[in-house]
């Protein structure tokens, strides 16, 4: 980040319980990174170019939702 690269990371809910992951996230935030750890325990989420999101159906790895609407890509106040 010292070279002008930005970093935005979203960790899955269980990352809150890994002391090592929390420490890494804190160090990254001290350097200007944006880090989010949603509290709702959502399943896997993938984003593409901040314009689309794919969210797996909870408890069902065979189904997913694709969202292209910018207002939907922002979920529970956390920019995906």
Secondary structure by P-SEA (a helix, b strand, c coil): cccbbbbbbbbcccccccaaaaaaaaaaaaabbbbbbbcccccbbbbccccbbbbccccccccccccccccccccccccc
